[in-house]
């Protein structure tokens, strides 16, 4: 059987810390839906071009 590498072992410590931070924020309910982000960006773009 071939040994398979885990992607976690292949990423940098900085990337691991960013993932851990994001998971903690998600567990704390600090989430935004994709829809709300897109809506905000579209409003910003609309206001910028006015």
C-alpha positions in Angstrom: 0.0 0.0 0.0 1.3 3.4 -1.0 1.6 6.0 1.8 -0.4 9.1 0.9 0.6 12.6 2.0 -1.9 14.7 4.0 -2.3 18.2 2.5 -2.1 19.6 6.0 1.5 18.4 6.2 2.3 20.2 3.0 1.1 23.7 3.9 3.0 26.4 5.8 2.6 27.2 9.5 1.1 30.6 8.5 -1.6 28.8 6.4 -2.4 26.4 9.2 -2.8 29.4 11.6 -5.1 31.1 9.2 -7.2 28.0 8.8 -7.4 27.5 12.6 -8.4 31.2 13.0 -11.2 30.8 10.4 -12.5 27.7 12.1 -12.5 29.4 15.5 -14.4 32.3 14.0 -16.9 30.0 12.4 -17.5 28.1 15.6 -18.2 31.5 17.3 -20.8 32.3 14.7 -18.7 35.0 13.0 -19.8 34.1 9.5 -21.1 36.1 6.6 -23.1 34.5 3.8 -21.8 34.6 0.2 -25.0 36.5 -0.7 -24.3 39.3 1.8 -20.8 39.7 0.7 -21.8 39.9 -3.0 -24.5 42.4 -2.2 -22.1 44.6 -0.3 -19.5 44.5 -3.1 -22.1 45.3 -5.8 -23.3 48.3 -3.7 -19.7 49.5 -3.3 -19.0 49.1 -7.0 -22.2 51.0 -7.9 -21.3 53.8 -5.5 -17.8 54.0 -6.8 -18.9 54.4 -10.4 -21.5 57.1 -9.6 
